[in-house]
Amino acid sequence: LADNRFAEIQYFFGLKKMREDGGTDDVDMTLAMVSIFTPPDPAILRDTYGALIACRYAGDRSREVITVKDIVSVVAMLPLAPRREEAEDPRAAELYSNRFYVVERLGFDMSSIGREERMSDEDEDD
C-alpha cells in the first residue's frame, strides 16, 4: 500500500456520491476491503539484511477500507514455515503461525522450486 503496509484484498466496490435531490452520481470512488498484515518482523528483517520481509496475517481482525489509489503494487504473500529450532519450541503454534513472506516477482521460473528433478526415460537407458 502507499503507506508501506501489506494487505490482502478481499473485494472491490464502488461508492456513489449522493446528490442534494436524493439521486446518485456515477461511481465516485472505487474502494477495496482489505485485511492488513502486521508490520514486518524487525528481527527477521535485521538478521536477513532486509532480504526477507515476514509479516503476520490477522485476517478479519484487521479489516479496513482503502481507496484503490492507495494500492502501489501487487505481491505474493507466501506462508513462512518455521525453522527447525522454531518448530521444536513448545509454543511454536502461538509464536510462528500465520507468518507470511513477501515475494515481489512471482513468475513461472519459480514453479520448479522445491520439486524433484526427474530424469527422462532416454537418460535411464544409458
C-alpha positions as a printed NumPy array, in Angstrom:
array([[  0.   ,   0.   ,   0.   ],
       [  1.028,   3.63 ,  -0.297],
       [  1.997,   3.751,   3.393],
       [  4.42 ,   0.771,   3.124],
       [  1.939,  -1.745,   4.533],
       [  0.895,  -5.089,   3.061],
       [ -2.717,  -6.192,   2.737],
       [ -4.841,  -8.949,   1.248],
       [ -7.637,  -7.578,  -0.918],
       [-10.987,  -9.14 ,  -0.036],
       [-13.108,  -7.366,  -2.661],
       [-13.564,  -4.125,  -4.604],
       [-16.648,  -1.903,  -4.609],
       [-17.788,   1.491,  -5.863],
       [-19.122,   4.353,  -3.774],
       [-21.646,   6.728,  -5.304],
       [-21.943,  10.309,  -4.144],
       [-25.441,  11.361,  -3.023],
       [-26.839,  14.461,  -4.735],
       [-28.951,  17.034,  -2.941],
       [-32.073,  15.87 ,  -4.837],
       [-31.663,  12.37 ,  -3.391],
       [-30.248,  10.792,  -6.557],
       [-26.741,   9.479,  -7.038],
       [-23.963,  10.279,  -9.462],
       [-21.984,   7.622, -11.276],
       [-19.333,   5.785,  -9.28 ],
       [-17.421,   8.499,  -7.49 ],
       [-14.747,   6.32 ,  -5.874],
       [-13.528,   2.763,  -6.246],
       [-12.662,   1.249,  -2.877],
       [-11.276,  -2.042,  -1.621],
       [-11.929,  -4.004,   1.562],
       [ -8.559,  -5.31 ,   2.736],
       [ -7.091,  -7.338,   5.595],
       [ -3.909,  -5.69 ,   6.827],
       [ -0.773,  -7.71 ,   7.63 ],
       [  1.313,  -6.729,  10.655],
       [  4.427,  -4.614,  10.097],
       [  7.464,  -6.704,   9.047],
       [  9.148,  -8.686,  11.828],
       [ 12.115,  -6.459,  12.772],
       [ 14.327,  -9.372,  13.915],
       [ 13.912, -11.296,  10.647],
       [ 14.395,  -8.113,   8.65 ],
       [ 17.599,  -7.308,  10.575],
       [ 19.009, -10.86 ,  10.502],
       [ 18.478, -11.15 ,   6.733],
       [ 19.766,  -7.637,   5.99 ],
       [ 16.353,  -6.728,   4.574],
       [ 16.226,  -9.664,   2.14 ],
       [ 13.297, -11.415,   3.865],
       [ 10.194,  -9.427,   4.769],
       [  7.965, -11.52 ,   7.045],
       [  4.579, -10.394,   8.386],
       [  1.72 , -11.988,  10.309],
       [ -1.767, -12.276,   8.898],
       [ -4.519, -11.072,  11.231],
       [ -7.457, -11.917,   8.957],
       [-10.856, -10.429,   9.77 ],
       [ -9.49 ,  -8.643,  12.855],
       [ -7.623,  -6.181,  10.649],
       [-10.211,  -5.256,   8.021],
       [-10.008,  -1.783,   6.555],
       [-11.496,   0.109,   3.588],
       [ -8.999,   1.866,   1.319],
       [ -9.184,   3.737,  -1.959],
       [ -7.715,   1.734,  -4.849],
       [ -5.329,   4.626,  -5.463],
       [ -3.51 ,   3.511,  -2.292],
       [ -2.565,   0.193,  -3.941],
       [  1.027,   0.638,  -5.107],
       [  1.821,  -2.867,  -6.381],
       [  0.719,  -6.481,  -6.251],
       [  2.893,  -9.008,  -4.421],
       [  2.501, -12.598,  -3.289],
       [  2.395, -13.367,   0.429],
       [  3.575, -16.959,   0.835],
       [  3.466, -18.995,   4.067],
       [  6.73 , -18.896,   6.018],
       [  7.38 , -22.27 ,   7.616],
       [  9.192, -22.242,  10.959],
       [ 12.87 , -23.212,  11.04 ],
       [ 13.722, -26.487,  12.778],
       [ 14.617, -24.746,  16.058],
       [ 11.395, -22.74 ,  15.935],
       [  9.249, -25.815,  15.223],
       [ 10.705, -27.601,  18.274],
       [  9.589, -24.788,  20.587],
       [  6.59 , -25.888,  22.73 ],
       [  4.883, -22.584,  21.896],
       [  5.602, -22.88 ,  18.144],
       [  1.946, -22.716,  17.088],
       [  1.454, -19.498,  19.042],
       [  4.76 , -17.881,  18.084],
       [  5.222, -18.871,  14.449],
       [  1.783, -19.43 ,  12.936],
       [  0.253, -17.147,  10.319],
       [  3.643, -15.851,   9.173],
       [  3.961, -14.916,   5.525],
       [  6.826, -13.548,   3.469],
       [  6.741, -11.113,   0.57 ],
       [  7.545, -12.224,  -2.976],
       [  7.588,  -9.274,  -5.332],
       [  8.02 , -11.029,  -8.678],
       [  6.477, -14.471,  -8.613],
       [  6.782, -15.976, -12.074],
       [  6.854, -19.221, -13.958],
       [ 10.563, -19.602, -13.23 ],
       [  9.634, -20.33 ,  -9.595],
       [  7.371, -23.257, -10.477],
       [ 10.187, -25.782, -10.088],
       [ 11.415, -24.635,  -6.68 ],
       [ 11.152, -27.444,  -4.158],
       [ 10.379, -30.092,  -6.777],
       [ 12.408, -33.143,  -7.554],
       [ 14.015, -33.226, -10.967],
       [ 13.284, -36.478, -12.772],
       [ 15.428, -37.914, -15.475],
       [ 13.717, -38.796, -18.731],
       [ 13.429, -42.426, -19.882],
       [ 16.106, -41.832, -22.525],
       [ 18.669, -40.901, -19.872],
       [ 17.906, -44.035, -17.825],
       [ 18.702, -46.366, -20.752],
       [ 22.338, -45.206, -20.912]])
